[in-house]
Amino acid sequence: MKKFLSKSLELNVRLSINQLLALHTYQKNYQGHIYLLFNHDMITLESLPSLVSFSLTMNPRCEIQLIVEGENPQQTLNDLTKCIHLKEHQIAR
């Protein structure tokens, strides 16, 4: 059964390209949909060009909302939160 769940995250810096790629890759392997909401704009993680454009419009210090629709949304939100808060050298491994 698909469920909806969302979580707000406060970012201190813009998301890096490696973080965006990690989010996009996670979405490709997820059986559901994941959205980012910022400043009344919502995009899906499925489109990498839209994700990059979206990240360029974000302020360095801002709040975003992750919205997950699918199986086990709590685990997905936890995984995505870890991905967003990882440092560059941790993602590149």
Beta strands, then each sheet from edge to edge (+ up, - down):
strand 1: 3-11
strand 2: 32-38
strand 3: 41-44
strand 4: 62-70
sheet 1: 1+ 4- 2+ 3-
end
